[in-house]
Amino acid sequence: AVVSTQSTGGPKLCGDALAINGDLCVTGSLLPENAIELWSIKEGRRIAVLPYESPQLRGEYVLVVKFCGDSHVIAGSATCHDAQIISCMPNIRELYGPYLSRVLG
């Protein structure tokens, strides 16, 4: 059997904080900021950092992130003790509009 693999350096994964939706991959990590990253699998690069609203400057520290449809992710934080639904589109459409049109159709 033929096995195909690909590797992308950069994401610092944590727990269950990895999800794939078509060509897009979202990752989460135990970082105080910029903890949620959106990646292009085909291009092997990060295309956006998604915001996690951290109350009282506690830091993001994302333990889990999953796609919620084609244009949102749901993420949970270890320090904020909450879950947030975050739109992918406003954060990346301006810079990657033509690219996303090809990916999401």
Chimera marker file (.cmm) of the C-alpha trace (Angstrom):
<marker_set name="trace">
<marker id="1" x="0.000" y="0.000" z="0.000" r="1" g="1" b="0" radius="0.5"/>
<marker id="2" x="1.180" y="3.516" z="-0.788" r="1" g="1" b="0" radius="0.5"/>
<marker id="3" x="1.136" y="5.961" z="2.109" r="1" g="1" b="0" radius="0.5"/>
<marker id="4" x="1.235" y="9.701" z="1.519" r="1" g="1" b="0" radius="0.5"/>
<marker id="5" x="2.275" y="12.093" z="4.265" r="1" g="1" b="0" radius="0.5"/>
<marker id="6" x="2.829" y="15.799" z="4.563" r="1" g="1" b="0" radius="0.5"/>
<marker id="7" x="4.371" y="17.811" z="7.329" r="1" g="1" b="0" radius="0.5"/>
<marker id="8" x="3.994" y="21.469" z="8.200" r="1" g="1" b="0" radius="0.5"/>
<marker id="9" x="6.174" y="23.146" z="10.771" r="1" g="1" b="0" radius="0.5"/>
<marker id="10" x="4.806" y="25.849" z="12.978" r="1" g="1" b="0" radius="0.5"/>
<marker id="11" x="1.657" y="24.918" z="14.854" r="1" g="1" b="0" radius="0.5"/>
<marker id="12" x="2.039" y="24.186" z="18.547" r="1" g="1" b="0" radius="0.5"/>
<marker id="13" x="-0.743" y="21.684" z="19.116" r="1" g="1" b="0" radius="0.5"/>
<marker id="14" x="-2.464" y="21.093" z="22.414" r="1" g="1" b="0" radius="0.5"/>
<marker id="15" x="-4.882" y="18.343" z="23.410" r="1" g="1" b="0" radius="0.5"/>
<marker id="16" x="-7.820" y="18.049" z="21.039" r="1" g="1" b="0" radius="0.5"/>
<marker id="17" x="-7.055" y="21.303" z="19.240" r="1" g="1" b="0" radius="0.5"/>
<marker id="18" x="-6.811" y="20.173" z="15.633" r="1" g="1" b="0" radius="0.5"/>
<marker id="19" x="-9.537" y="20.027" z="12.997" r="1" g="1" b="0" radius="0.5"/>
<marker id="20" x="-9.614" y="19.711" z="9.222" r="1" g="1" b="0" radius="0.5"/>
<marker id="21" x="-12.272" y="21.024" z="6.852" r="1" g="1" b="0" radius="0.5"/>
<marker id="22" x="-11.379" y="20.515" z="3.186" r="1" g="1" b="0" radius="0.5"/>
<marker id="23" x="-8.087" y="22.328" z="2.573" r="1" g="1" b="0" radius="0.5"/>
<marker id="24" x="-8.291" y="24.239" z="5.863" r="1" g="1" b="0" radius="0.5"/>
<marker id="25" x="-6.825" y="23.111" z="9.161" r="1" g="1" b="0" radius="0.5"/>
<marker id="26" x="-7.392" y="24.921" z="12.460" r="1" g="1" b="0" radius="0.5"/>
<marker id="27" x="-5.055" y="24.446" z="15.422" r="1" g="1" b="0" radius="0.5"/>
<marker id="28" x="-5.134" y="25.593" z="19.024" r="1" g="1" b="0" radius="0.5"/>
<marker id="29" x="-2.392" y="25.791" z="21.622" r="1" g="1" b="0" radius="0.5"/>
<marker id="30" x="-1.620" y="26.696" z="25.216" r="1" g="1" b="0" radius="0.5"/>
<marker id="31" x="-0.332" y="30.151" z="24.369" r="1" g="1" b="0" radius="0.5"/>
<marker id="32" x="-1.359" y="33.403" z="26.053" r="1" g="1" b="0" radius="0.5"/>
<marker id="33" x="-2.099" y="35.035" z="22.680" r="1" g="1" b="0" radius="0.5"/>
<marker id="34" x="-2.446" y="34.039" z="19.017" r="1" g="1" b="0" radius="0.5"/>
<marker id="35" x="-3.462" y="30.568" z="20.170" r="1" g="1" b="0" radius="0.5"/>
<marker id="36" x="-5.820" y="29.739" z="17.277" r="1" g="1" b="0" radius="0.5"/>
<marker id="37" x="-4.295" y="29.463" z="13.814" r="1" g="1" b="0" radius="0.5"/>
<marker id="38" x="-5.882" y="28.685" z="10.459" r="1" g="1" b="0" radius="0.5"/>
<marker id="39" x="-3.711" y="26.806" z="7.963" r="1" g="1" b="0" radius="0.5"/>
<marker id="40" x="-3.843" y="25.897" z="4.280" r="1" g="1" b="0" radius="0.5"/>
<marker id="41" x="-3.046" y="22.209" z="3.920" r="1" g="1" b="0" radius="0.5"/>
<marker id="42" x="-2.241" y="22.468" z="0.202" r="1" g="1" b="0" radius="0.5"/>
<marker id="43" x="0.048" y="25.462" z="0.640" r="1" g="1" b="0" radius="0.5"/>
<marker id="44" x="1.506" y="24.234" z="3.941" r="1" g="1" b="0" radius="0.5"/>
<marker id="45" x="1.327" y="27.670" z="5.554" r="1" g="1" b="0" radius="0.5"/>
<marker id="46" x="-0.613" y="29.672" z="8.109" r="1" g="1" b="0" radius="0.5"/>
<marker id="47" x="-3.181" y="31.961" z="6.529" r="1" g="1" b="0" radius="0.5"/>
<marker id="48" x="-4.693" y="33.577" z="9.637" r="1" g="1" b="0" radius="0.5"/>
<marker id="49" x="-4.659" y="33.904" z="13.403" r="1" g="1" b="0" radius="0.5"/>
<marker id="50" x="-8.184" y="33.844" z="14.841" r="1" g="1" b="0" radius="0.5"/>
<marker id="51" x="-9.027" y="36.006" z="17.873" r="1" g="1" b="0" radius="0.5"/>
<marker id="52" x="-10.073" y="34.496" z="21.183" r="1" g="1" b="0" radius="0.5"/>
<marker id="53" x="-11.598" y="37.127" z="23.443" r="1" g="1" b="0" radius="0.5"/>
<marker id="54" x="-9.824" y="36.661" z="26.763" r="1" g="1" b="0" radius="0.5"/>
<marker id="55" x="-11.566" y="38.419" z="29.652" r="1" g="1" b="0" radius="0.5"/>
<marker id="56" x="-9.470" y="40.057" z="32.344" r="1" g="1" b="0" radius="0.5"/>
<marker id="57" x="-6.253" y="39.483" z="30.370" r="1" g="1" b="0" radius="0.5"/>
<marker id="58" x="-6.004" y="35.869" z="31.497" r="1" g="1" b="0" radius="0.5"/>
<marker id="59" x="-4.548" y="34.671" z="28.217" r="1" g="1" b="0" radius="0.5"/>
<marker id="60" x="-6.105" y="32.433" z="25.606" r="1" g="1" b="0" radius="0.5"/>
<marker id="61" x="-4.663" y="28.944" z="26.364" r="1" g="1" b="0" radius="0.5"/>
<marker id="62" x="-6.884" y="26.992" z="23.961" r="1" g="1" b="0" radius="0.5"/>
<marker id="63" x="-7.362" y="23.302" z="24.771" r="1" g="1" b="0" radius="0.5"/>
<marker id="64" x="-9.842" y="22.367" z="22.050" r="1" g="1" b="0" radius="0.5"/>
<marker id="65" x="-10.879" y="23.790" z="18.678" r="1" g="1" b="0" radius="0.5"/>
<marker id="66" x="-13.195" y="22.317" z="16.026" r="1" g="1" b="0" radius="0.5"/>
<marker id="67" x="-14.863" y="23.541" z="12.865" r="1" g="1" b="0" radius="0.5"/>
<marker id="68" x="-18.492" y="24.502" z="13.289" r="1" g="1" b="0" radius="0.5"/>
<marker id="69" x="-19.744" y="24.572" z="9.693" r="1" g="1" b="0" radius="0.5"/>
<marker id="70" x="-17.600" y="26.030" z="6.917" r="1" g="1" b="0" radius="0.5"/>
<marker id="71" x="-17.046" y="29.514" z="8.288" r="1" g="1" b="0" radius="0.5"/>
<marker id="72" x="-16.807" y="29.201" z="12.091" r="1" g="1" b="0" radius="0.5"/>
<marker id="73" x="-14.794" y="27.370" z="14.713" r="1" g="1" b="0" radius="0.5"/>
<marker id="74" x="-15.684" y="26.590" z="18.311" r="1" g="1" b="0" radius="0.5"/>
<marker id="75" x="-12.855" y="26.809" z="20.828" r="1" g="1" b="0" radius="0.5"/>
<marker id="76" x="-12.484" y="26.234" z="24.550" r="1" g="1" b="0" radius="0.5"/>
<marker id="77" x="-9.968" y="27.878" z="26.870" r="1" g="1" b="0" radius="0.5"/>
<marker id="78" x="-8.268" y="26.478" z="29.970" r="1" g="1" b="0" radius="0.5"/>
<marker id="79" x="-8.079" y="29.833" z="31.743" r="1" g="1" b="0" radius="0.5"/>
<marker id="80" x="-11.229" y="31.603" z="30.552" r="1" g="1" b="0" radius="0.5"/>
<marker id="81" x="-13.437" y="28.624" z="31.489" r="1" g="1" b="0" radius="0.5"/>
<marker id="82" x="-15.635" y="29.180" z="28.453" r="1" g="1" b="0" radius="0.5"/>
<marker id="83" x="-16.191" y="28.214" z="24.837" r="1" g="1" b="0" radius="0.5"/>
<marker id="84" x="-16.475" y="30.690" z="21.990" r="1" g="1" b="0" radius="0.5"/>
<marker id="85" x="-17.759" y="30.419" z="18.436" r="1" g="1" b="0" radius="0.5"/>
<marker id="86" x="-15.416" y="32.417" z="16.213" r="1" g="1" b="0" radius="0.5"/>
<marker id="87" x="-15.992" y="33.412" z="12.602" r="1" g="1" b="0" radius="0.5"/>
<marker id="88" x="-13.123" y="32.579" z="10.267" r="1" g="1" b="0" radius="0.5"/>
<marker id="89" x="-14.295" y="34.773" z="7.437" r="1" g="1" b="0" radius="0.5"/>
<marker id="90" x="-13.910" y="38.408" z="8.628" r="1" g="1" b="0" radius="0.5"/>
<marker id="91" x="-10.359" y="37.685" z="9.762" r="1" g="1" b="0" radius="0.5"/>
<marker id="92" x="-9.102" y="36.316" z="6.490" r="1" g="1" b="0" radius="0.5"/>
<marker id="93" x="-11.448" y="37.286" z="3.659" r="1" g="1" b="0" radius="0.5"/>
<marker id="94" x="-9.783" y="40.664" z="3.077" r="1" g="1" b="0" radius="0.5"/>
<marker id="95" x="-6.287" y="39.214" z="2.675" r="1" g="1" b="0" radius="0.5"/>
<marker id="96" x="-7.143" y="35.816" z="1.251" r="1" g="1" b="0" radius="0.5"/>
<marker id="97" x="-10.491" y="36.388" z="-0.507" r="1" g="1" b="0" radius="0.5"/>
<marker id="98" x="-9.517" y="34.897" z="-3.911" r="1" g="1" b="0" radius="0.5"/>
<marker id="99" x="-7.786" y="31.968" z="-2.206" r="1" g="1" b="0" radius="0.5"/>
<marker id="100" x="-10.810" y="31.224" z="0.012" r="1" g="1" b="0" radius="0.5"/>
<marker id="101" x="-13.141" y="31.364" z="-2.962" r="1" g="1" b="0" radius="0.5"/>
<marker id="102" x="-11.142" y="28.516" z="-4.508" r="1" g="1" b="0" radius="0.5"/>
<marker id="103" x="-11.038" y="26.532" z="-1.253" r="1" g="1" b="0" radius="0.5"/>
<marker id="104" x="-14.604" y="26.992" z="-0.014" r="1" g="1" b="0" radius="0.5"/>
<marker id="105" x="-16.256" y="27.297" z="-3.426" r="1" g="1" b="0" radius="0.5"/>
<link id1="1" id2="2" r="1" g="1" b="0" radius="0.2"/>
<link id1="2" id2="3" r="1" g="1" b="0" radius="0.2"/>
<link id1="3" id2="4" r="1" g="1" b="0" radius="0.2"/>
<link id1="4" id2="5" r="1" g="1" b="0" radius="0.2"/>
<link id1="5" id2="6" r="1" g="1" b="0" radius="0.2"/>
<link id1="6" id2="7" r="1" g="1" b="0" radius="0.2"/>
<link id1="7" id2="8" r="1" g="1" b="0" radius="0.2"/>
<link id1="8" id2="9" r="1" g="1" b="0" radius="0.2"/>
<link id1="9" id2="10" r="1" g="1" b="0" radius="0.2"/>
<link id1="10" id2="11" r="1" g="1" b="0" radius="0.2"/>
<link id1="11" id2="12" r="1" g="1" b="0" radius="0.2"/>
<link id1="12" id2="13" r="1" g="1" b="0" radius="0.2"/>
<link id1="13" id2="14" r="1" g="1" b="0" radius="0.2"/>
<link id1="14" id2="15" r="1" g="1" b="0" radius="0.2"/>
<link id1="15" id2="16" r="1" g="1" b="0" radius="0.2"/>
<link id1="16" id2="17" r="1" g="1" b="0" radius="0.2"/>
<link id1="17" id2="18" r="1" g="1" b="0" radius="0.2"/>
<link id1="18" id2="19" r="1" g="1" b="0" radius="0.2"/>
<link id1="19" id2="20" r="1" g="1" b="0" radius="0.2"/>
<link id1="20" id2="21" r="1" g="1" b="0" radius="0.2"/>
<link id1="21" id2="22" r="1" g="1" b="0" radius="0.2"/>
<link id1="22" id2="23" r="1" g="1" b="0" radius="0.2"/>
<link id1="23" id2="24" r="1" g="1" b="0" radius="0.2"/>
<link id1="24" id2="25" r="1" g="1" b="0" radius="0.2"/>
<link id1="25" id2="26" r="1" g="1" b="0" radius="0.2"/>
<link id1="26" id2="27" r="1" g="1" b="0" radius="0.2"/>
<link id1="27" id2="28" r="1" g="1" b="0" radius="0.2"/>
<link id1="28" id2="29" r="1" g="1" b="0" radius="0.2"/>
<link id1="29" id2="30" r="1" g="1" b="0" radius="0.2"/>
<link id1="30" id2="31" r="1" g="1" b="0" radius="0.2"/>
<link id1="31" id2="32" r="1" g="1" b="0" radius="0.2"/>
<link id1="32" id2="33" r="1" g="1" b="0" radius="0.2"/>
<link id1="33" id2="34" r="1" g="1" b="0" radius="0.2"/>
<link id1="34" id2="35" r="1" g="1" b="0" radius="0.2"/>
<link id1="35" id2="36" r="1" g="1" b="0" radius="0.2"/>
<link id1="36" id2="37" r="1" g="1" b="0" radius="0.2"/>
<link id1="37" id2="38" r="1" g="1" b="0" radius="0.2"/>
<link id1="38" id2="39" r="1" g="1" b="0" radius="0.2"/>
<link id1="39" id2="40" r="1" g="1" b="0" radius="0.2"/>
<link id1="40" id2="41" r="1" g="1" b="0" radius="0.2"/>
<link id1="41" id2="42" r="1" g="1" b="0" radius="0.2"/>
<link id1="42" id2="43" r="1" g="1" b="0" radius="0.2"/>
<link id1="43" id2="44" r="1" g="1" b="0" radius="0.2"/>
<link id1="44" id2="45" r="1" g="1" b="0" radius="0.2"/>
<link id1="45" id2="46" r="1" g="1" b="0" radius="0.2"/>
<link id1="46" id2="47" r="1" g="1" b="0" radius="0.2"/>
<link id1="47" id2="48" r="1" g="1" b="0" radius="0.2"/>
<link id1="48" id2="49" r="1" g="1" b="0" radius="0.2"/>
<link id1="49" id2="50" r="1" g="1" b="0" radius="0.2"/>
<link id1="50" id2="51" r="1" g="1" b="0" radius="0.2"/>
<link id1="51" id2="52" r="1" g="1" b="0" radius="0.2"/>
<link id1="52" id2="53" r="1" g="1" b="0" radius="0.2"/>
<link id1="53" id2="54" r="1" g="1" b="0" radius="0.2"/>
<link id1="54" id2="55" r="1" g="1" b="0" radius="0.2"/>
<link id1="55" id2="56" r="1" g="1" b="0" radius="0.2"/>
<link id1="56" id2="57" r="1" g="1" b="0" radius="0.2"/>
<link id1="57" id2="58" r="1" g="1" b="0" radius="0.2"/>
<link id1="58" id2="59" r="1" g="1" b="0" radius="0.2"/>
<link id1="59" id2="60" r="1" g="1" b="0" radius="0.2"/>
<link id1="60" id2="61" r="1" g="1" b="0" radius="0.2"/>
<link id1="61" id2="62" r="1" g="1" b="0" radius="0.2"/>
<link id1="62" id2="63" r="1" g="1" b="0" radius="0.2"/>
<link id1="63" id2="64" r="1" g="1" b="0" radius="0.2"/>
<link id1="64" id2="65" r="1" g="1" b="0" radius="0.2"/>
<link id1="65" id2="66" r="1" g="1" b="0" radius="0.2"/>
<link id1="66" id2="67" r="1" g="1" b="0" radius="0.2"/>
<link id1="67" id2="68" r="1" g="1" b="0" radius="0.2"/>
<link id1="68" id2="69" r="1" g="1" b="0" radius="0.2"/>
<link id1="69" id2="70" r="1" g="1" b="0" radius="0.2"/>
<link id1="70" id2="71" r="1" g="1" b="0" radius="0.2"/>
<link id1="71" id2="72" r="1" g="1" b="0" radius="0.2"/>
<link id1="72" id2="73" r="1" g="1" b="0" radius="0.2"/>
<link id1="73" id2="74" r="1" g="1" b="0" radius="0.2"/>
<link id1="74" id2="75" r="1" g="1" b="0" radius="0.2"/>
<link id1="75" id2="76" r="1" g="1" b="0" radius="0.2"/>
<link id1="76" id2="77" r="1" g="1" b="0" radius="0.2"/>
<link id1="77" id2="78" r="1" g="1" b="0" radius="0.2"/>
<link id1="78" id2="79" r="1" g="1" b="0" radius="0.2"/>
<link id1="79" id2="80" r="1" g="1" b="0" radius="0.2"/>
<link id1="80" id2="81" r="1" g="1" b="0" radius="0.2"/>
<link id1="81" id2="82" r="1" g="1" b="0" radius="0.2"/>
<link id1="82" id2="83" r="1" g="1" b="0" radius="0.2"/>
<link id1="83" id2="84" r="1" g="1" b="0" radius="0.2"/>
<link id1="84" id2="85" r="1" g="1" b="0" radius="0.2"/>
<link id1="85" id2="86" r="1" g="1" b="0" radius="0.2"/>
<link id1="86" id2="87" r="1" g="1" b="0" radius="0.2"/>
<link id1="87" id2="88" r="1" g="1" b="0" radius="0.2"/>
<link id1="88" id2="89" r="1" g="1" b="0" radius="0.2"/>
<link id1="89" id2="90" r="1" g="1" b="0" radius="0.2"/>
<link id1="90" id2="91" r="1" g="1" b="0" radius="0.2"/>
<link id1="91" id2="92" r="1" g="1" b="0" radius="0.2"/>
<link id1="92" id2="93" r="1" g="1" b="0" radius="0.2"/>
<link id1="93" id2="94" r="1" g="1" b="0" radius="0.2"/>
<link id1="94" id2="95" r="1" g="1" b="0" radius="0.2"/>
<link id1="95" id2="96" r="1" g="1" b="0" radius="0.2"/>
<link id1="96" id2="97" r="1" g="1" b="0" radius="0.2"/>
<link id1="97" id2="98" r="1" g="1" b="0" radius="0.2"/>
<link id1="98" id2="99" r="1" g="1" b="0" radius="0.2"/>
<link id1="99" id2="100" r="1" g="1" b="0" radius="0.2"/>
<link id1="100" id2="101" r="1" g="1" b="0" radius="0.2"/>
<link id1="101" id2="102" r="1" g="1" b="0" radius="0.2"/>
<link id1="102" id2="103" r="1" g="1" b="0" radius="0.2"/>
<link id1="103" id2="104" r="1" g="1" b="0" radius="0.2"/>
<link id1="104" id2="105" r="1" g="1" b="0" radius="0.2"/>
</marker_set>
